[in-house]
Amino acid sequence: MNGDNMLEHTLERIAEKILRLDEASLTSLWEKYKLRMEQFDTSRDWEKSVIVFFIINAVRAKNHIFNDQILKKQKTEKSTASTRKKKPNLQLIKSI
């Protein structure tokens, strides 16, 4: 496995772990990491807090996009289903 593949594999493993985390639990930590990030210093802890803050935001953004897409799909399916259920608007023009 070359360096790029190893890096990609590592990032995908991290993403898998993050996807298992509960958004509500992450959101409860949002304020803590926001405040920590705002208190800049040159420490490794500050750097980690920035990464954690953006991971939390990434999960929230992903869930928001996911939920919006599900709602759009449901509305489209409802609209399509209701269109199919309607009787055609046919009118007898000439009787033989």
N, C-alpha and C positions, 0 to 999 in steps of 0.2 A: 504494500500500500504506500503510494507516494505521499508527500507532505500535504498536497491539496486535498487528496482523498481522505487522509487522516483528519485534517481540520474539519472537512465537511461532515465526516462521520461523528466527530466529537460534538459539533454543533447540533446535529440531528438528535443525538442522545440527550443533550441538554434540553432541546425542544420537547422531546418525549416526556422527560421528567417534569417540565414546566406545565405541559398539557394535563398532567395528572393532578395538579394543584387546584384547589377550590378558589374560584374568583372571590367569593365572599371573604374567605380568610386572607387572601392577598389584599383585598380592598381595605381590610382593617389595619393593614400595615402601611398603607399608602402615605398617610400623614406623617408617620414616624420617619420614613425614608425621604419624604419631601423636605421636612425640616432639617434632617441630617445633611442632605445634599446642598441645601441653601447655606449651610455653615461651612464654607470652603476651607479646606486645609490641604496640605500636600501629602496626607497619609494614605496608605493603602485602604484603610477602612472607609475613608471618604470616597475613594474610587469605587469600592464595592457597593457603597450605598447608592451611588449614581446608577450603577448597573442594575441593582435590585429595583430601584424606582422605575427605570425604564422597562424592565421585565414586567412589573405590575401593570404599567400603562399598556404594554403590548398585549397582555392577556385581556385586559378590559377592551381595548380596541378590536381585537380579534373577535371577542364575544359579541360586541356591538354589531360588527359587520355580519357575523354569522346569523344573529337574530333578525337583522333587517332583511337579509336574503331569504330566510325561512318565511317571514311574513309576506314578502313580495310573492314568493312562490305559492303560498297558501291563497293569497288574494287572486292570483292568476288562475289557479285551479278552481276556485269558487266561481270566478267570472266565466270560465270556460264551461264549467258544469251547469251553471244557470242558463247559459246561452244554449246549450244542448237540450235542456229540459223544456224550453219554450216550444210551443207549437209553431210551425211555420205560418207566416202571415200570407195565406193564400186566399184568393177571392175568385169566385165563379164569375167568369165574364160572359159566357154565352152557354146556354143550356140547349141541348139537342133534343 
